[in-house]
C-alpha cells in the first residue's frame, strides 16, 4: 500500500471512530434525559405549583 493510500485509510478509520464516539455520546445523552424525564416533569410541576401559590 502506498503512503497516500495508508494516509487515506487512516483518515477513514479516524473518521469512523470519531463518528462512533459521537453516536455513543448522543445516545447516552438521550438515554439520560429519558431516564430522568419523570423526575424532571415532577420538578416542573412542583415549580409551577409553587409559583401559582
C-alpha positions in Angstrom: 0.0 0.0 0.0 1.4 3.4 -0.9 1.9 6.1 1.7 -1.0 8.1 0.3 -3.3 5.1 0.5 -2.3 4.4 4.0 -2.9 8.0 5.0 -6.4 7.9 3.3 -7.2 4.6 5.1 -6.1 6.1 8.4 -8.3 9.1 7.8 -11.2 6.8 7.1 -10.6 4.8 10.3 -10.2 8.0 12.4 -13.4 9.4 10.9 -15.3 6.2 11.7 -14.1 6.2 15.3 -15.0 9.8 15.7 -18.5 9.1 14.3 -18.9 6.1 16.6 -17.9 8.1 19.7 -20.3 11.0 18.8 -23.1 8.5 18.2 -22.4 6.8 21.6 -22.3 10.2 23.3 -25.5 11.4 21.8 -27.2 8.1 22.6 -26.1 8.2 26.2 -27.3 11.8 26.5 -30.7 11.0 25.1 -30.9 7.9 27.4 -30.0 10.1 30.4 -32.7 12.6 29.5 -35.4 9.8 29.0 -34.3 8.2 32.3 -34.6 11.4 34.3 -37.8 12.6 32.5 -40.2 11.6 35.2 -38.1 13.4 37.8 -37.8 16.5 35.6 -41.6 16.5 35.0 -42.3 16.2 38.7 -39.9 19.1 39.5 -41.5 21.3 36.9 -45.0 20.6 38.3 -43.8 21.5 41.8 -42.2 24.6 40.5 -45.3 25.7 38.6 -47.5 25.0 41.7 -45.1 26.9 43.9 -45.3 29.9 41.6 -49.1 29.8 41.5 -49.4 29.6 45.3 
